[in-house]
Amino acid sequence: MSPAALEVAAACKGFLDLDEGLCLFALARDHAHLGPIVEVGSYCGKSSVYVGSGARASGGTLVCVDHHRGNEENQQGQLYHDPEVFDPDAERLDTLPWLRDTIRKAKLEDTAILLVTTSARAAEVWTIPPGMVFIDGGHTQVAADTDYECWAPKVVSGGILAIHDLFPNPDEGGQAPINIYRRALASGDFDELPTVKTLGVLRKK
């Protein structure tokens, strides 16, 4: 991954660790030949830089799926609310301008396709088996279950399902992401690959 792209990712708002980002870069690079890379939950684009750079390295495509109104933890009065991404005219969060700026700075405009809609609506019209799906959307159980049910079945055989924010200890973080990770393992459709910090990685059989 280029120093310039790393610099863009480091400066971007977001909650992704460097080691997790570099793992996503390598996964996207190594699986983009199987099909498009889908990122569910882009926020301002920190993870998009890693995943998009990996896709670009292999001549692939990144599709960023996000409604850009923030997840539950980003809303006003919540722990991860950032007033800079609040649109006073709409009276709602709007992270789309931040993502567009990040994609531009990372020189990924020819690699990334931005789908501004919910995960479920995007999945309704999606027909191409993805080479990789990275789930990092809403962290309620309903939102995580929706992302898993909509996208995990679409991953191509040999492709990757990556899930962010796995916390085996409930005292350290919400349990929705690790619950869908365990669902994927219990389904028998995926093999477990090494976890990188809070990034779970599974390969579709």
C-alpha positions, 0 to 999 in steps of 0.5 A: 500500500502506498505511503500516500494512501496510508497518509490519507487513511490515517487522516480520515475520521473513523475507527479502524486500527492500522493492522486491521486496515492493512489486513483488509488491503491484502484481502481485497488485493488477493480476492478482487479477481473473484468479483467486486469487493463490497464494503457495508458501512463506509462512514467517512472512508478510512476503511475504504482507502485500505479496501479500495487500494487493495482492489485497485492493485488487482484491477478490481472494483470497490463498492461502498454501501452506506446510507450516510446518516450514521449508525446508532452510536453516531447520533446526537447524544451518543458516544461516537457522535461527531458534530462535524458530520452533522448537516444542520439543514437536513437535521441529520448526519451526512457523511457522504461529502467526507467519503467523496473527499477521502476517495478523491484524496486517495485517487480511488475515484476510478476504483470505487462506486458509491451506493448511497442507500441501506444495506438491504436495498442495495442487496435487493438489486445486487446480482454479481457474487462478490469476491469479498464482503466487509461488514462494518455497518450498524451495531444493533443486533437487527442491523448486524443480522440484516447485513449478514443475511443480505450479503453473506449468501452472496459471497463467491466460493473461495471469497472472503467475509470480513466482520469488524468489531469482534469483542468476545468479552461483552465488557469491551464492546457490543456483541452484534458483530461477533454474534453474526461472526458466530452465525457464519461459522455455525452455518457451515458455509465458511472456514475461519481464518486468523483474526486481526485484533477485532477484525474477523475473517472467514472464507466461503467454502 
